Amino acid sequence: MTMRELAKLANVSISTVSKAFHDADDVSEETKKHLSETIGIPYEKLITMDDAEITAYIEQKNGKKRK
């Protein structure tokens, strides 16, 4: 799942997804938690992961790999 796909699924902008992953102060806690629930990773763990780890987690959870 790309940031673009996650943004569309969560009904937020790509910028919001990126900022949430980097724990930006201008993204509400509610939005951050909504994104983490959308991809199934607890927010406290999500902000400690890099992009490759997030992608691998999602792929493993979904049982598929990106092409």
C-alpha positions, 0 to 999 in steps of 0.5 A, spaced: 500 500 500 502 506 498 501 513 501 497 515 496 492 509 496 492 509 504 490 517 503 485 515 498 482 509 503 482 514 509 479 520 506 485 524 507 491 528 503 497 524 501 501 530 505 497 528 511 499 521 511 506 523 510 506 528 516 502 523 521 507 518 519 513 523 522 508 525 528 507 532 526 504 536 531 499 539 525 496 533 524 491 531 530 491 525 534 484 523 532 487 523 524 493 519 526 489 514 530 484 513 524 490 512 519 493 507 524 487 503 525 486 504 517 492 500 516 492 496 522 498 498 526 498 501 533 500 508 532 505 508 538 509 503 533 507 506 527 511 512 528 517 508 530 517 504 523 520 507 517 517 507 510 520 500 508 518 497 515 511 499 514 510 497 507 513 490 509 508 490 515 502 491 510 504 486 505 505 481 510 498 482 513 495 482 506 499 476 504 501 480 498 507 484 495 507 490 491 510 489 484 
